[in-house]
């Protein structure tokens, strides 16, 4: 049995390019209207997904040709809501679905983040997770007053300290500190609220949160690091790992590296769930599904793909030979993309960029029955903990996947038919 989640990112669905031009994009809905996100969340909950993964990227990509024009014209990762606000809204309209909200450690402050997620954990009764990112491009930090993006390793060193501080703040109140003892005139037991004295290279904090311990004692910690440094960071902190690996050999390698790193860090490897991005092209026949896939790929424009990949990697790909091996690129941004694509068989800069633009993760193509078999075979080979489904055309693809594929997954005993726990963490550790 494996877990299911859903990856979302308005206006386009995360990495996919050109989907907004399709007749299947949003039907008659607007991407910035709340009704769409209620529909999406309820479809995920009805299908018993563990969570909706609300991706985010601060700022507007401006790496390609040193301009944000291509990003704006193509609607690439913009407009983008504050995903903690999206999470709050979704959680208010669901009862069991978890939400993974993205906040960057490079573009925020730990005390405020700790308080925000503790509040969300309380008000959702324990259904929130934090996707810890470090920002990948310069525009993501210009708005908060930085003039340059810190180096990759420095960002992770900062993130390590940031998360340690957040954990200390979440643990600053003991369980049962709120006693509401009317007889003795005590609302909160002062002996159960502890001082914080944190001094590090990047952060200092000297006061506890003004909020009691939340249902999960802090959110589930999620991460998507794929570099050596990123996986080491995840091994220390993450409970949920999300990965974009386009081929099953890369998925297995990544899964095994994460589990081994967790063991090396003194953790039970099973305590770190490793889930992989996927998308699906479902047809009444294999030929129809293949036609959908080909039609989707035909919508990708090379320039649009370069704009997006430039932003993710933090470099201007217009200055790079498109036939060069992508493995030779030195980038300040998302270094895991380099390794994933360099081992995929699509190892030139151009091929990797087009491949990434087609959608996050592995593409499954076929009838509903064939896709169920493909998902089973891949997960059996990889040994992973599940998939994060990436609908390319909201809400059309999601409704098709949850209406045709998920019932067969459930019937086959591959995914859950009901929620087993009260919190997101409970549901993740159930199997």
C-alpha positions, 0 to 999 in steps of 0.5 A: 500500500502506498500514499497519495498526495496532490501537487498544486501551484497556480496559475500553471500547475507547477512546472508544466508550460502552456497548460493555461492555453488548453480548453481543459484549463479551469473550464469556466473558472478563474484561478484566483477564485476560492471556489476552484480550490474548494473543489480541488481540495474536496476531490482530494479528500474524497479520493482519500489523498493524504495531503495537498502539496501547496508549492510556492516560489517567492518573487518573479523569475528574471534570470532568462535574458535578465528580464521578467518579461518571459515569466509574466507573458507565460504565467510561469509561477506567477501570480502566486498566492501566499501558500499558508493562506491557501492552506488555511482556506483549504483546511477550513473547508475539509475535515481530514485532508492535510495541507503541505504549505511552503515557506522559505527559510531564506525569505522569512523569520523563524519566530514568525514561521513557528508561530504561524505553523503552530497556529495552523496546526491548532486550527486544523486539528493537526493537519498541517505540514511545512515544506521547507525550501531555501529559495532558488533564485535572486528575485526570491530574496530581493523583495526581503532586502537581500541583494544577492542569493546566498550560496547553496550550502550557506542557505542550507546551513541557515535552514538547519539553524532556522529549523532547530530554532522552530523546533525549540519554540514548538517544544517551549510549552509542555503538554498540558500547560493550559490547565484552566484551574478555576479553583486555584485561579490558574489558567496556564501553569507557569512551570510548564512554559520554558525560556528560550535561549538560542544563539546561533550563526544566523539567528537569536531568540530569547522568548517562548511562543505566546501559544501553547503546544499544538496537536502535532507539537509542530507541523509535519516537516517536509522537504524536497532537497535532492543535492548531497547537502539537501539530502543530509539536511532532510535526514536530520529533519524531514518526515516527508520527502518530495522528489521530482525524478522522471525515471524509475532508476532515478527514483530508486537511487534517490529513495535509497540515498534518503533512507541511508542518510536517515539511518546514518543520522540515527533515525529510523529510515521508515520515519521518513516517507519518500514520495515521487511526483507523477502525472497521468494521461488517462484514455479509454484506450492506450491510443487515446491516452497517447494522443493526449500526451502528444498534444500536451507535449506539443504545447511546450514552447522552447523559450517558455521552458527555458524561462522556467528552468532558468528561474529554478536553476538561478542561471540565464540559460539563454547564454548556455549552449543548449546542446551542452551536457546539463551535468556540466552546469554550475548553478546556485539554485535547485541543484537536484534538477541537474542530477535528476536529468543528467541521469535520465537519458535526456542529458543536454540542457535543451532536452532536460529543459523540455522534459521538465517543462512537460510536467513534474515527475514521471508520466503515466500514459494509458487506460485507467487499468494500465496506469494502476498497473504502471504505478504498482510496478514502479512503486514495487521497483522503487520501494517508495512510500507513494506518489504526489499526483501533479494534475496538468490541467485543473480541475479536469485532470484531477477529476479524471484521475480521482474518478477513474484511476483512484477507485481501481487503486483502492479496489486493488488495495494499493491506496487507502479507502479511508483515513485512519488517523486524526492528524496528518502525521498519524495518516502518514505513519499508518503504513 
